[in-house]
C-alpha cells in the first residue's frame, strides 16, 4: 500500500510558481526569435493594490531566476524609458491566482542615474548615448568589458565624455541594481 500526501505546501506552491515564471520568460524569448546569446533584460510588474506575494516570491528566488534565465527579474520601476521592449505578456502565475506582467527588453547599457553629465552636454545626453550605442556595438562591448572597470570614451554634442564601467555605466540595468545594492523589488 502506498500513501500519497496530496497536500500542496507553500514550499511546493512557491517552487511551481517560480518555474512557471521561468517558463513564461523562456516562451517570450522564443516568441521574440532570440537565441541564447542574445542579451535581454526582464522587468516585472504586478497590478496596483495587489498582493505582495509575487514580488516577495521573486525576491526569495532571485538566485534561481538568475541561474535559470541568466538575468535577474527586475521591478519595472528600474526599466529605463529608452528600453527596447521585445515582448510584453500579462498572465496569471501558476496556482497563485495573481497576474504578473513581464517585459522582455533588448539588453542595453545602463548609465547610472546619479551620473552628472559634463557642462556643455545637452539635457538629452542619456538618450543620445543610448542611440549612439547600437545593438551590435552593445554585444561587442559586453564581450570586451565584461568584468572590466575600464573607461568608455564617447563624444556627445562635441564634448568628450569618459564613463567609468562599474561607476557611471553598466552593461545592464541588473548590473547597476546589484552594484548599488538596490533590491530588485
NORBEL-V637035 format. One record per residue. N is the residue number from 0. RES is the residue in one letter. OMEGA is omega in degrees with one decimal (none if undefined). D_CENTER is the distance of its C-alpha to the mean C-alpha in Angstrom with 2 decimals. Layout:
n = {N | N}
res = {RES | RES}
omega = {OMEGA | OMEGA}
d_center = {D_CENTER | D_CENTER}
This chain:
n = {0 | 1 | 2 | 3 | 4 | 5 | 6 | 7 | 8 | 9 | 10 | 11 | 12 | 13 | 14 | 15 | 16 | 17 | 18 | 19 | 20 | 21 | 22 | 23 | 24 | 25 | 26 | 27 | 28 | 29 | 30 | 31 | 32 | 33 | 34 | 35 | 36 | 37 | 38 | 39 | 40 | 41 | 42 | 43 | 44 | 45 | 46 | 47 | 48 | 49 | 50 | 51 | 52 | 53 | 54 | 55 | 56 | 57 | 58 | 59 | 60 | 61 | 62 | 63 | 64 | 65 | 66 | 67 | 68 | 69 | 70 | 71 | 72 | 73 | 74 | 75 | 76 | 77 | 78 | 79 | 80 | 81 | 82 | 83 | 84 | 85 | 86 | 87 | 88 | 89 | 90 | 91 | 92 | 93 | 94 | 95 | 96 | 97 | 98 | 99 | 100 | 101 | 102 | 103 | 104 | 105 | 106 | 107 | 108 | 109 | 110 | 111 | 112 | 113 | 114 | 115 | 116 | 117 | 118 | 119 | 120 | 121 | 122 | 123 | 124 | 125 | 126 | 127 | 128 | 129 | 130 | 131 | 132 | 133 | 134 | 135 | 136 | 137 | 138 | 139 | 140 | 141 | 142 | 143 | 144 | 145 | 146 | 147 | 148 | 149 | 150 | 151 | 152 | 153 | 154 | 155 | 156 | 157 | 158 | 159 | 160 | 161 | 162 | 163 | 164 | 165 | 166 | 167 | 168 | 169 | 170 | 171 | 172 | 173 | 174 | 175 | 176 | 177 | 178 | 179 | 180 | 181 | 182 | 183 | 184}
res = {X | X | X | X | X | X | X | X | X | X | X | X | X | X | X | X | X | X | X | X | X | X | X | X | X | X | X | X | X | X | X | X | X | X | X | X | X | X | X | X | X | X | X | X | X | X | X | X | X | X | X | X | X | X | X | X | X | X | X | X | X | X | X | X | X | X | X | X | X | X | X | X | X | X | X | X | X | X | X | X | X | X | X | X | X | X | X | X | X | X | X | X | X | X | X | X | X | X | X | X | X | X | X | X | X | X | X | X | X | X | X | X | X | X | X | X | X | X | X | X | X | X | X | X | X | X | X | X | X | X | X | X | X | X | X | X | X | X | X | X | X | X | X | X | X | X | X | X | X | X | X | X | X | X | X | X | X | X | X | X | X | X | X | X | X | X | X | X | X | X | X | X | X | X | X | X | X | X | X | X | X | X | X | X | X}
omega = {178.1 | 176.9 | 177.9 | 174.5 | -175.5 | 178.1 | 178.6 | -180.0 | 177.7 | 178.9 | 177.6 | 179.0 | 178.7 | 179.5 | 178.8 | -178.4 | 176.6 | 178.4 | -180.0 | 178.1 | 178.5 | 179.3 | 179.1 | 178.9 | 179.6 | 176.4 | 178.6 | 176.9 | -179.9 | 179.3 | 179.9 | 178.8 | -177.8 | 173.7 | 179.6 | -176.1 | -178.1 | -179.4 | 178.1 | 169.7 | -178.1 | 179.2 | -179.3 | 175.3 | 173.6 | -179.1 | 176.3 | 177.5 | 179.8 | 179.2 | 175.6 | -175.3 | -175.9 | 175.9 | 178.7 | 176.8 | 179.6 | 178.9 | -179.0 | -175.5 | -176.2 | -179.6 | 176.6 | 178.9 | -179.9 | -179.2 | -176.5 | -174.4 | -178.0 | 175.1 | 175.6 | 168.8 | -175.6 | 175.6 | -177.5 | 178.8 | 178.1 | -176.1 | -179.8 | -178.5 | -178.5 | -177.5 | 177.7 | -177.7 | 179.0 | -179.9 | 171.1 | -178.3 | 172.6 | -179.5 | 172.0 | -176.8 | 172.8 | -179.3 | -177.3 | -175.6 | -176.1 | 179.3 | 175.3 | 175.2 | 178.1 | 176.9 | 177.1 | -175.2 | 175.3 | 177.8 | -178.7 | 173.5 | 176.9 | 175.4 | -176.7 | -177.8 | 178.5 | 177.0 | 179.2 | -180.0 | 177.8 | 176.7 | 178.5 | 178.7 | -174.8 | 177.7 | -179.9 | -173.4 | -178.6 | 177.8 | 178.8 | 179.0 | -179.6 | 178.1 | -179.3 | -176.1 | 179.7 | -178.9 | -178.4 | 177.5 | 179.8 | 179.9 | 177.0 | 178.8 | 178.2 | 179.8 | -174.9 | -171.2 | -179.3 | -180.0 | -176.6 | 174.5 | -178.6 | -178.7 | 177.1 | -178.2 | 176.6 | 173.4 | 177.4 | -179.8 | 177.9 | -179.4 | 176.2 | 179.6 | 177.6 | -179.1 | -179.2 | 176.7 | 179.9 | 176.1 | -177.2 | -173.8 | -176.6 | -178.7 | 175.7 | 174.9 | 177.8 | 177.0 | 179.4 | 179.7 | 180.0 | -178.4 | -179.5 | 179.5 | 179.8 | 174.9 | 179.5 | 177.8 | none}
d_center = {49.00 | 45.24 | 43.55 | 39.96 | 38.03 | 36.23 | 34.71 | 30.93 | 29.86 | 26.80 | 25.51 | 26.00 | 24.46 | 21.28 | 21.13 | 21.76 | 19.09 | 16.44 | 17.68 | 17.75 | 14.04 | 13.45 | 16.16 | 14.80 | 11.52 | 13.96 | 16.27 | 13.88 | 13.35 | 17.13 | 17.90 | 16.04 | 18.22 | 15.68 | 16.87 | 15.53 | 15.48 | 13.29 | 10.01 | 7.08 | 3.42 | 3.97 | 5.21 | 8.64 | 11.99 | 15.42 | 18.71 | 20.34 | 22.88 | 21.57 | 21.78 | 19.57 | 19.70 | 16.32 | 14.32 | 16.73 | 16.39 | 12.63 | 13.43 | 16.43 | 14.85 | 11.69 | 13.42 | 14.36 | 10.93 | 10.03 | 13.51 | 13.65 | 10.48 | 10.11 | 6.41 | 5.69 | 5.47 | 4.94 | 8.02 | 8.59 | 10.70 | 8.10 | 7.43 | 9.83 | 13.01 | 13.21 | 10.06 | 11.73 | 11.17 | 12.63 | 13.13 | 13.17 | 14.92 | 16.55 | 18.39 | 20.25 | 18.82 | 21.49 | 24.37 | 22.68 | 24.07 | 20.98 | 18.82 | 15.04 | 13.26 | 10.17 | 8.75 | 8.07 | 7.66 | 9.34 | 8.13 | 9.67 | 11.27 | 10.58 | 13.99 | 14.55 | 15.65 | 18.78 | 19.81 | 23.12 | 24.21 | 27.73 | 30.69 | 31.41 | 27.86 | 27.32 | 25.23 | 23.01 | 22.21 | 18.41 | 18.59 | 21.18 | 19.13 | 16.20 | 18.97 | 20.63 | 17.91 | 18.16 | 16.11 | 18.91 | 19.08 | 15.39 | 15.82 | 19.05 | 17.60 | 15.02 | 18.17 | 20.35 | 18.44 | 16.46 | 17.78 | 19.84 | 20.58 | 22.58 | 23.09 | 21.87 | 24.67 | 24.44 | 27.00 | 26.13 | 29.06 | 31.39 | 30.13 | 28.87 | 25.64 | 24.70 | 21.13 | 20.77 | 17.80 | 16.48 | 18.12 | 17.74 | 15.17 | 12.20 | 10.98 | 7.29 | 5.88 | 5.26 | 8.84 | 10.00 | 9.24 | 10.96 | 13.67 | 14.52 | 14.85 | 13.01 | 12.43 | 9.02 | 11.39}
